[in-house]
Amino acid sequence: MTDIPNTVRGVVADGYEEVRDVFAAVVAQERPDYAGQLAAYVRGRKVVDLWAGPDRADGPDDGEGVDGDALFGVFSSTKGAAHLVVALLVQEGVLDLDREVASYWPAFAAGGKGGVTLRQLLAHQAGVVGTDSGFTPDEVADDRLIAERAAAQRPYWRPGTAFGYHALTIGALTGEVVLRATGQTLHEVYEERIRAPYGLGFFLGLPQEHEPRFRSLLPMDPTPAQRAVLDASPDGPHTLAAIAFNHHTPHPTDLESLPNSRLVRAKGPASVGGVASARGLAGMYAAAIGVLDGRPPLLKDDTAAEFGQIHSHGFDVVARAHKSFALGFQDPTLPYPWLGAGSFGHSGAGGSQAFADPRAGLAYGYTRRRFAFPGGAAPENDRLVAAVHRAATR
C-alpha cells in the first residue's frame, strides 16, 4: 500500500494510484472546508481507503475533524442495508418475493393493496409513497408509525401499473414485513447478522457510545446559478413528489436536517436514517458478494443476481424522470454504464454512493460532509467510480 500525504490522507493499493489522483483533484476543486471519504474493495481486499478534510485538531465550525472512521449521514444509502437484510431472509426461505405483503401483515391489504407482492413493494411499484396527512418531524424517525399509517393509505396509483420512488416509506414497509415474519426488527437482524460480525462503520440506529464519531451535515450552500435551478424545480403542494418527500404538511421534511437530529440517528429509519463511513458502505457490499475477513459471502450468486436484476425501468412517476430499480436497490449501471450487469446499490440525497459490482468483484463507498448539489449521488462520483472501476478491471 502507498501512503498519501498532505490534504488527502489514507492509502491505496498498487495499481490504484489513479484513484488517489482523481480524489485529490476532486478535493482541490471543492470548497476549502470539503470533507469526504472514499473506499473500495476488490474481491474482499481493501484497495482504496482515502479521506480528506480537517483533522481533529482544526475541524470546521464545531471543532470536529475528519478521518477514515468518521460517520456521516448517508440518507437513502441506508436502503441498501435494509434490503440486504431482506435479501438474506429471501435466500433462507423466511420471505417469499411473490407472496402478498398482506399475508405477512394483514392490515396492509386496506385500500386495495391486498394483491401487492413483496417483489412489487421492493420494486417501488406499490404506490404507497406517503400518506395524505403526512408526518411530523418526529414521526419521520419512527418506522413503526410510518408503516401503520401507510398500511391504511389508499395507493397513489394502481399497484403494478407504474413505479415511483418510495423515498421515506419503503424501509418502514419492508421493515414491518421483516418484523411480522421473524419477530425481530429489521434493525436487529442487520445488527446481529451484518454490522456487528464485520465491525462495519454503518449503523441503522447509532448507539450513544459512537456519537463522537458522527460529523454533523453541512448545508448545501448553492451558488446563485444553482439556487436559480433549485427555485425553478416544480414541486406543487399536492404532487406525488411532495407527498413522497413529505412536503405537503404544515411541517415539511427538511432533508438536510435529518442526520443532524439525534432522534433520527438513534432510531435509524430504514429509508433515510443510517450513518456510515465510506469504509462501512464499501465493507457491507464487499461482505454481500465475496469473502471478507474469512467469512463466506452473505449472498449466494443466485440471490445477488435476483436482487440485482432490473425490475422497474423507465419513467418514475414520483421523480418524473428516467430511473432504474432492482429489488430494494437502485441500478447503478444507469448513471455508471461501464459497471457490470447485475450491479446493485443505493445513493443518498447528501451525496453518498455505494454499490456492488459482482462481475468485477468490486464494492464501492463514498461519503461527504456537505450536502451536494443538486441532491442524490454527488457529481464527483462519476469520476471516482470510473477510476476505481478502471483500476479494478485493468
Solvent accessible surface area in square Angstrom, and as a share of the most:
residue,aa,sasa,rsa
1,M,122,0.54
2,T,45,0.26
3,D,120,0.62
4,I,16,0.08
5,P,90,0.57
6,N,132,0.68
7,T,80,0.46
8,V,9,0.05
9,R,74,0.27
10,G,12,0.12
11,V,41,0.24
12,V,0,0.00
13,A,1,0.01
14,D,108,0.56
15,G,37,0.36
16,Y,13,0.05
17,E,59,0.26
18,E,55,0.25
19,V,0,0.00
20,R,56,0.21
21,D,78,0.40
22,V,26,0.15
23,F,0,0.00
24,A,39,0.30
25,A,37,0.29
26,V,1,0.01
27,V,21,0.12
28,A,84,0.65
29,Q,127,0.56
30,E,49,0.22
31,R,96,0.35
32,P,146,0.92
33,D,30,0.15
34,Y,12,0.04
35,A,1,0.01
36,G,0,0.00
37,Q,3,0.01
38,L,0,0.00
39,A,1,0.00
40,A,0,0.00
41,Y,25,0.10
42,V,17,0.10
43,R,163,0.59
44,G,22,0.21
45,R,138,0.50
46,K,66,0.28
47,V,0,0.00
48,V,0,0.00
49,D,12,0.06
50,L,2,0.01
51,W,39,0.14
52,A,0,0.00
53,G,9,0.08
54,P,27,0.17
55,D,57,0.29
56,R,119,0.43
57,A,98,0.76
58,D,94,0.49
59,G,15,0.14
60,P,20,0.13
61,D,124,0.64
62,D,66,0.34
63,G,54,0.52
64,E,58,0.26
65,G,1,0.01
66,V,2,0.01
67,D,35,0.18
68,G,4,0.03
69,D,66,0.34
70,A,0,0.00
71,L,0,0.00
72,F,2,0.01
73,G,7,0.07
74,V,0,0.00
75,F,2,0.01
76,S,12,0.07
77,S,2,0.01
78,T,0,0.00
79,K,0,0.00
80,G,0,0.00
81,A,0,0.00
82,A,0,0.00
83,H,0,0.00
84,L,2,0.01
85,V,0,0.00
86,V,1,0.00
87,A,0,0.00
88,L,4,0.02
89,L,7,0.04
90,V,27,0.16
91,Q,49,0.22
92,E,84,0.38
93,G,63,0.60
94,V,59,0.34
95,L,5,0.02
96,D,75,0.39
97,L,8,0.04
98,D,87,0.45
99,R,102,0.37
100,E,72,0.32
101,V,0,0.00
102,A,15,0.12
103,S,54,0.35
104,Y,23,0.09
105,W,4,0.01
106,P,96,0.60
107,A,61,0.47
108,F,0,0.00
109,A,41,0.32
110,A,45,0.35
111,G,32,0.30
112,G,63,0.61
113,K,0,0.00
114,G,31,0.30
115,G,56,0.54
116,V,2,0.01
117,T,25,0.15
118,L,1,0.00
119,R,55,0.20
120,Q,47,0.21
121,L,0,0.00
122,L,0,0.00
123,A,1,0.01
124,H,0,0.00
125,Q,32,0.14
126,A,0,0.00
127,G,0,0.00
128,V,0,0.00
129,V,0,0.00
130,G,1,0.01
131,T,6,0.03
132,D,98,0.51
133,S,82,0.53
134,G,4,0.04
135,F,7,0.03
136,T,60,0.35
137,P,80,0.51
138,D,95,0.49
139,E,34,0.15
140,V,3,0.02
141,A,1,0.01
142,D,38,0.19
143,D,24,0.12
144,R,129,0.47
145,L,45,0.22
146,I,2,0.01
147,A,0,0.00
148,E,126,0.57
149,R,83,0.30
150,A,0,0.00
151,A,3,0.03
152,A,75,0.58
153,Q,21,0.09
154,R,172,0.63
155,P,19,0.12
156,Y,54,0.21
157,W,31,0.11
158,R,189,0.69
159,P,29,0.18
160,G,37,0.35
161,T,93,0.54
162,A,31,0.24
163,F,16,0.07
164,G,0,0.00
165,Y,32,0.12
166,H,0,0.00
167,A,2,0.02
168,L,7,0.04
169,T,0,0.00
170,I,0,0.00
171,G,0,0.00
172,A,2,0.01
173,L,0,0.00
174,T,1,0.00
175,G,12,0.11
176,E,6,0.03
177,V,1,0.00
178,V,0,0.00
179,L,32,0.16
180,R,109,0.40
181,A,35,0.27
182,T,47,0.28
183,G,62,0.59
184,Q,60,0.27
185,T,47,0.27
186,L,3,0.02
187,H,41,0.18
188,E,81,0.36
189,V,4,0.02
190,Y,1,0.00
191,E,66,0.30
192,E,103,0.46
193,R,93,0.34
194,I,0,0.00
195,R,33,0.12
196,A,50,0.39
197,P,46,0.29
198,Y,25,0.10
199,G,58,0.56
200,L,12,0.06
201,G,10,0.10
202,F,0,0.00
203,F,3,0.01
204,L,14,0.07
205,G,20,0.19
206,L,2,0.01
207,P,48,0.30
208,Q,119,0.53
209,E,131,0.59
210,H,48,0.21
211,E,28,0.13
212,P,99,0.62
213,R,56,0.20
214,F,14,0.06
215,R,6,0.02
216,S,36,0.23
217,L,12,0.06
218,L,15,0.08
219,P,80,0.50
220,M,23,0.10
221,D,81,0.42
222,P,27,0.17
223,T,72,0.42
224,P,120,0.75
225,A,74,0.57
226,Q,54,0.24
227,R,112,0.41
228,A,62,0.48
229,V,86,0.49
230,L,46,0.23
231,D,102,0.53
232,A,82,0.63
233,S,62,0.40
234,P,129,0.81
235,D,68,0.35
236,G,28,0.26
237,P,92,0.58
238,H,151,0.68
239,T,57,0.33
240,L,48,0.24
241,A,26,0.20
242,A,1,0.00
243,I,20,0.10
244,A,1,0.00
245,F,53,0.22
246,N,2,0.01
247,H,73,0.33
248,H,37,0.16
249,T,17,0.10
250,P,122,0.77
251,H,115,0.51
252,P,74,0.46
253,T,12,0.07
254,D,83,0.43
255,L,37,0.18
256,E,46,0.21
257,S,54,0.35
258,L,13,0.06
259,P,8,0.05
260,N,65,0.33
261,S,38,0.25
262,R,83,0.30
263,L,67,0.33
264,V,6,0.03
265,R,23,0.08
266,A,44,0.34
267,K,94,0.40
268,G,0,0.00
269,P,3,0.02
270,A,1,0.00
271,S,1,0.01
272,V,10,0.06
273,G,4,0.04
274,G,1,0.01
275,V,2,0.01
276,A,0,0.00
277,S,2,0.01
278,A,1,0.01
279,R,62,0.22
280,G,1,0.01
281,L,0,0.00
282,A,0,0.00
283,G,1,0.01
284,M,0,0.00
285,Y,2,0.01
286,A,4,0.03
287,A,0,0.00
288,A,0,0.00
289,I,34,0.17
290,G,14,0.14
291,V,88,0.51
292,L,11,0.05
293,D,108,0.56
294,G,71,0.69
295,R,104,0.38
296,P,99,0.62
297,P,55,0.34
298,L,27,0.13
299,L,4,0.02
300,K,141,0.60
301,D,125,0.65
302,D,121,0.63
303,T,15,0.09
304,A,8,0.06
305,A,62,0.48
306,E,62,0.28
307,F,0,0.00
308,G,3,0.03
309,Q,106,0.47
310,I,85,0.43
311,H,46,0.21
312,S,4,0.03
313,H,102,0.46
314,G,16,0.16
315,F,111,0.46
316,D,0,0.00
317,V,32,0.18
318,V,2,0.01
319,A,45,0.35
320,R,173,0.63
321,A,41,0.32
322,H,102,0.46
323,K,77,0.33
324,S,6,0.04
325,F,5,0.02
326,A,0,0.00
327,L,0,0.00
328,G,0,0.00
329,F,0,0.00
330,Q,47,0.21
331,D,10,0.05
332,P,4,0.03
333,T,29,0.17
334,L,70,0.35
335,P,68,0.43
336,Y,2,0.01
337,P,96,0.60
338,W,100,0.35
339,L,9,0.04
340,G,15,0.15
341,A,67,0.52
342,G,29,0.28
343,S,1,0.01
344,F,1,0.00
345,G,1,0.01
346,H,1,0.00
347,S,13,0.08
348,G,1,0.01
349,A,20,0.15
350,G,4,0.04
351,G,0,0.00
352,S,5,0.03
353,Q,7,0.03
354,A,1,0.00
355,F,0,0.00
356,A,0,0.00
357,D,0,0.00
358,P,49,0.31
359,R,172,0.63
360,A,7,0.06
361,G,12,0.12
362,L,0,0.00
363,A,1,0.00
364,Y,0,0.00
365,G,0,0.00
366,Y,0,0.00
367,T,1,0.00
368,R,19,0.07
369,R,1,0.00
370,R,26,0.09
371,F,11,0.05
372,A,3,0.02
373,F,50,0.21
374,P,80,0.50
375,G,27,0.26
376,G,26,0.25
377,A,33,0.25
378,A,1,0.01
379,P,77,0.49
380,E,9,0.04
381,N,0,0.00
382,D,73,0.38
383,R,99,0.36
384,L,0,0.00
385,V,0,0.00
386,A,17,0.13
387,A,0,0.00
388,V,0,0.00
389,H,26,0.12
390,R,111,0.40
391,A,12,0.09
392,A,16,0.12
393,T,73,0.42
394,R,184,0.67
